[in-house]
Amino acid sequence: MSKRFGREFYSRDVLEVAPRLLGQHLVRIGPDGMKSTYVISETEAYRGGEDLACHASKGRTPRNEVMFGEGGYLYMYLVYGMYWMMNVVTGHEGVPQAVLFRGLREASGPGRLTRLVGVDRNFYGEDLVLSDRIWIEESGSTPDYTAGPRVGIDYAGEPWKSMPWRFLMNL
C-alpha cells in the first residue's frame, strides 16, 4: 500500500522536492468518488524572492499568499485566462517556494495536466497532507531524470531563465 507524503517531505528546499516528486503518484478523488492515480513525470522549481521567475519575487500578494506558508499546500493560478497551473508549496513559512507540476505520464503540459486531473481555483490552498480529494503518494521508485532550463520565463532574464530547475523523468 502506498504512503501519502507528510509535511516533512514538503518542508524541504524546492530544489530537493522538485526532482523527488518525479515518478511519484498524484492521487485524485473525483466528484463522483472515483479514484484516479497519475505518475508525475515533469516538474519545475521556483525558489523564493530572489528567483525573478518566481511569483514571489515581487513580494506578497493576494495571488501568491499561500506560497508564504508552510510546505504541502497547493498554489493554483490562471494563465492566458484559460489554463490553471498547479504548484505545491515547499520549504518553511515565510520562505516562498513552489514546484510547478509540468507533466504526468498521462498528460504533457501543465494546462493539460490540470484539465485531466480536474483541478482549478477551488484547489487553491488545498493541503496535500490532509486533503480527502488530492494528495501525493510514494511510488517506491526513484527514476533517473534530466535537468534543464525552465520553460516560458525569458522575462526573468539571466541567470534565472537558464537555471537547470526543470526536471524531466527519463522514460
C-alpha positions in Angstrom: 0.0 0.0 0.0 1.3 3.4 -1.0 2.0 6.0 1.7 1.0 9.6 1.4 3.8 12.2 1.8 3.7 14.0 5.1 4.5 17.6 6.0 8.2 16.8 6.5 8.6 15.9 2.8 7.3 19.3 1.6 9.2 21.2 4.3 12.5 20.9 2.4 14.0 23.2 -0.1 12.3 23.3 -3.5 15.4 22.0 -5.3 15.2 18.8 -3.2 11.5 18.3 -3.5 11.0 19.0 -7.3 13.2 16.1 -8.6 12.0 13.8 -5.8 8.4 14.2 -7.0 9.3 12.5 -10.3 7.8 9.0 -10.5 5.5 9.6 -7.5 1.7 9.1 -7.7 -0.6 12.1 -7.8 -3.9 10.8 -6.5 -7.3 12.5 -7.1 -10.7 11.5 -5.8 -13.2 13.0 -8.3 -16.6 14.5 -7.5 -18.1 11.1 -8.4 -15.9 9.4 -5.7 -13.7 7.6 -8.3 -10.0 7.4 -7.5 -7.5 8.3 -10.3 -3.8 7.8 -9.9 -1.2 9.6 -12.2 2.6 9.4 -12.4 4.4 12.7 -12.1 6.9 13.0 -14.9 7.9 16.7 -15.1 8.4 19.4 -12.5 9.9 22.9 -12.3 11.3 24.7 -9.2 10.6 28.3 -8.3 12.8 29.4 -5.4 11.6 32.5 -3.5 12.0 36.2 -3.7 15.5 36.2 -5.3 14.3 34.0 -8.3 12.9 36.6 -10.8 10.8 33.9 -12.4 9.0 33.1 -9.2 5.7 34.8 -8.5 7.0 35.8 -5.0 9.9 37.9 -6.4 7.8 41.0 -6.3 6.6 40.3 -2.8 3.5 39.0 -1.1 0.1 39.5 -2.9 -3.4 38.0 -2.6 -2.5 35.8 -5.6 0.7 34.2 -4.1 -0.2 34.4 -0.4 -0.2 30.6 0.0 3.4 30.5 -1.1 4.5 32.3 2.1 3.1 29.5 4.3 4.4 26.1 5.2 5.1 23.4 2.6 2.4 21.0 1.3 -0.3 23.4 0.1 -1.4 23.9 -3.5 -0.8 27.2 -5.2 -3.1 27.5 -8.2 -3.1 30.3 -10.7 -4.6 31.0 -14.1 -2.6 31.8 -17.3 -3.8 33.2 -20.6 -7.3 33.4 -19.0 -7.8 29.6 -19.6 -5.2 27.3 -18.1 -4.9 26.5 -14.4 -1.3 25.9 -13.2 -0.9 23.6 -10.2 2.1 24.0 -7.8 2.9 22.7 -4.4 4.5 25.0 -1.8 7.7 23.8 -0.3 10.0 24.9 2.5 9.2 26.8 5.6 6.8 29.5 6.5 8.0 32.9 5.2 10.2 31.4 2.5 8.1 31.3 -0.7 9.0 28.4 -2.9 6.9 26.1 -5.1 7.1 23.2 -7.5 5.1 23.6 -10.7 3.7 20.3 -12.0 4.5 20.4 -15.7 3.7 16.9 -16.7 2.3 13.5 -15.9 2.9 10.2 -17.7 -0.7 10.5 -18.8 -0.6 14.2 -19.9 2.2 16.5 -21.2 2.0 20.2 -20.3 0.7 22.0 -17.1 -2.6 23.1 -18.7 -3.4 19.6 -20.0 -2.4 18.2 -16.6 -4.9 20.3 -14.6 -7.7 19.6 -17.1 -7.0 15.8 -16.9 -6.8 15.8 -13.1 -9.8 18.1 -12.8 -8.3 20.9 -10.6 -8.9 24.6 -10.7 -9.0 27.7 -8.4 -11.2 25.7 -6.0 -8.0 23.8 -5.1 -6.0 27.0 -4.1 -4.6 26.4 -0.7 -5.6 22.7 -0.6 -3.5 20.8 1.9 -1.9 17.7 0.2 -1.1 16.2 3.6 -4.7 16.2 4.9 -7.0 16.5 1.8 -9.5 13.9 1.0 -9.6 14.8 -2.7 -6.0 15.2 -3.8 -2.6 14.1 -2.5 0.8 12.6 -3.5 1.8 9.0 -2.6 5.2 7.4 -2.6 5.5 5.0 -5.5 8.6 3.3 -4.3 10.6 4.4 -7.3 13.4 7.0 -7.8 13.6 7.3 -11.6 16.5 8.8 -13.5 15.9 12.3 -14.7 17.3 15.1 -16.8 17.6 18.7 -15.5 17.4 21.7 -17.8 16.2 25.3 -18.1 12.6 26.1 -17.2 10.1 26.9 -19.9 8.5 30.2 -20.8 10.3 32.5 -18.4 12.5 34.6 -20.7 11.1 37.7 -18.9 13.1 36.8 -15.8 16.4 37.3 -17.6 19.8 35.7 -16.8 20.7 33.8 -14.8 17.1 32.8 -13.9 15.9 31.8 -17.4 18.9 29.4 -17.7 18.8 27.8 -14.2 18.5 24.0 -14.6 15.5 23.8 -12.4 13.2 21.9 -14.8 13.2 18.1 -14.0 12.1 15.6 -16.6 11.8 11.9 -15.8 13.7 9.7 -18.2 11.1 7.3 -19.6 
